[in-house]
Amino acid sequence: MTAAVSAARRREVIDALRRGTVPQAGLDLLAVGLDRFTGALDEDLGTIARGGAAFHAIRGEYGSGKTFFARWLAERAKRAGLATAEVQISETETPLHRLETVYRRLTERLATATHQPSALRAIVDSWFYTLEEDVLDAGEVTEDDTEALAAAVDELMEQRLTEVARNTPAFAAALRGYRRARLAGDAPTAEGLIAWLGGQKSVAASARRAAGVRGDLDHFAAWGFLQGLLTLLRDCGHPGLLVVLDEIETLQRVRGDVREKGLNALRQLLDEIDSGRFPGLFLVITGTPAFYDGQQGAQRLPPLAQRLATDFTTEARFDNPRAVQLRLPGFDLDRLGELGRKVRDLYAEQARNADRVRELVDDAYVAELAKAMTGKLGGRVGVVPRIFLRKLVEAVLDRVEEYETFDPRVDYPMTVRVDELTEVERNAAAGADDVDLDLP
């Protein structure tokens, strides 16, 4: 498998693990235990390509890999041509009931296979380029007749935005204004209108006047702006948009009235998806079992609880991968060891002495390292992967490659400092100042 991986892709993954972060790309190289979901999710991506919509709620305890799953799915979505956006729900920065804020964060994190966040301007420019190509392909005007071409593009733009303009005329007006500013070489106005289309605040009044729009994006207009964005994506070759609302369980910790508003906003969004308002939208939320099952979460709003209800009475191995909620299996020692071996093999492909890496960091050593780390973090395997992989790369594999005399079994009495751990990892380690892991 790793032989076909580019050096740049390997390096990106290894560097992220060395820093203790989830890689932004290449997650298929690390995926363990997700094969059961691939068929159903690929069917969902096919539904999106045909103009439909999809929704899933990812369910898992802290450390079960919800963020990893979401980014792994985003990679699959990009390969299928979709744009993607991952939004972290939080009480202060991105409250769920403020849909204008969620939309703004979405456009800030908007990405495609060829453009990193924010890809909004690239998508808008691509849309206008597509309109011009469609006009020219019709053969009624020529590229040299700039006035006729501009008029024909404006007419086609109005046709494509008919539905959006009916519900959110400001979105269409801002696009018209952006096009006029671009043609006139007015860069400040064009930049201001792109920011306004992305839901940004404090856009210059002169830019808004040029397009005939007022004020900032509000809660209700956000629905229409999302609808408009989906139209642009579809017209310029992206069949849809995957939106991940991560850590939605934070709703449990907010003030009661704010929680009610957030839950109701989610219920409304699911209803709008079901009604067909957002063709091309693949919405994914992630949360803990306590959010889905607890009285401070989805159960507090019965209509939402009914929409999310999923039968988990059978063993996890019989879970339905097409269900609304998808239960992540989490890690056990076998899967943690498999993950470690994948990383070891990926590293060896870029190492100066691959045979030495595989000999000193063999399967037995990886298994012992995983077992020891898990034991010192309260036996909670789901908490371990991040720090386990960081130590495997930074403290073991790097040194094996760098020093010819280094033997991890002899020379590395592993110590994990408290300041290296996240809050969840520190809680699992019972607040010890130092954790000594003595490997056989």
MOQUIZI-V353278 format. One line per field, one symbol per residue. psi: psi as a letter, one per 30 degrees, with the letter a starting at -180 (. if undefined). Layout:
psi: ???
This chain:
psi: effgkleeeeeeeeeeeefglkkflgffffkkggeffeeeeeeeeeeefggallkkjkkllkgfgeeeeeeeeeeeeefgflllkkkjkleeeikefifeeeeeeefegkllffklkkgeeeeeeeeeeeeeeeeeffgfllffieeeeeeeeeeeeeefgeeeeeeifeeeeeeeeeeeeeefgieeeeeeeeeefggklhkkeeeeeefhllalkleefeeeeeeeeeeeeefggjfakkkjjkhfffffglkeeeeeeeeeeeeeeeeeeefgfikgkjkklklleeeeflfgbeffjeeeeeffkkjhfllefgkjfglekjjkflkleeeeeeeeeeeeeeeefflfieeeefeeileeeeeeeeeeeeefhggjeffeeeeeeeeeeefdeeeeeekffkjffefijkkjkeffkleeeeeegggkekjkjjk.
